[in-house]
Amino acid sequence: MLLIDYFTQILIYTLVSYPIIGGLSFIVSSLYYWLLMEKEDQPRYLKKGTPFITILVPAHCSYVNKWHIFF
């Protein structure tokens, strides 16, 4: 085979395997973080569990505000 054929095969294998290897490394690193590191990152008041409080933050809707100007 010619050198260009080897280069083409390496390029095709790289393009095909890159998303697979990237996805698997993301899954493995996410599991590692979830299993081993997540408990250490929490503040002291969240170690026993999350509080039963919901905080609602008012937001501005620009779509409603824009049509309010015309009518």
C-alpha positions in Angstrom: 0.0 0.0 0.0 1.0 3.5 -0.6 1.8 6.1 2.1 -1.4 8.0 1.3 -3.5 4.8 1.9 -2.0 4.5 5.4 -2.6 8.1 6.1 -6.2 7.8 4.9 -6.8 4.7 7.1 -5.4 6.5 10.1 -7.6 9.6 9.4 -10.7 7.5 9.1 -10.0 5.5 12.2 -9.4 8.7 14.1 -12.6 10.3 12.9 -14.6 7.2 13.8 -13.1 6.4 17.2 -12.8 10.0 18.5 -16.5 10.4 19.5 -16.6 6.9 21.0 -13.5 7.4 23.1 -14.6 10.9 24.1 -18.0 9.7 25.2 -16.6 6.8 27.2 -14.1 9.0 28.9 -16.9 11.4 29.8 -19.0 8.6 31.3 -16.0 7.2 33.3 -15.0 10.6 34.6 -18.6 11.4 35.5 -19.0 8.2 37.5 -15.6 8.8 39.2 -16.8 12.3 40.3 -20.2 11.0 41.4 -18.8 8.1 43.4 -15.7 9.6 44.9 -15.7 13.4 44.8 -19.2 14.7 45.1 -19.6 14.3 48.9 -16.3 16.2 49.5 -17.5 19.2 47.4 -20.7 19.8 49.4 -20.8 22.5 52.1 -21.1 21.4 55.7 -24.8 22.2 55.9 -25.6 19.9 52.9 -23.8 16.9 54.3 -26.9 15.6 56.1 -29.2 16.2 53.1 -30.8 18.9 51.1 -33.1 21.4 52.9 -36.9 21.4 52.2 -36.9 25.0 51.0 -37.8 26.3 47.5 -36.5 29.7 46.5 -38.4 31.3 43.6 -36.6 34.1 41.8 -38.7 36.5 39.7 -37.6 36.8 36.1 -38.2 39.3 33.4 -39.9 38.1 30.2 -38.8 40.3 27.3 -41.4 38.9 24.9 -44.3 40.1 27.1 -42.6 43.4 27.7 -41.9 44.0 24.0 -45.6 43.5 23.0 -46.7 45.6 25.9 -45.0 48.7 24.2 -47.0 48.3 21.0 -50.5 47.9 22.5 
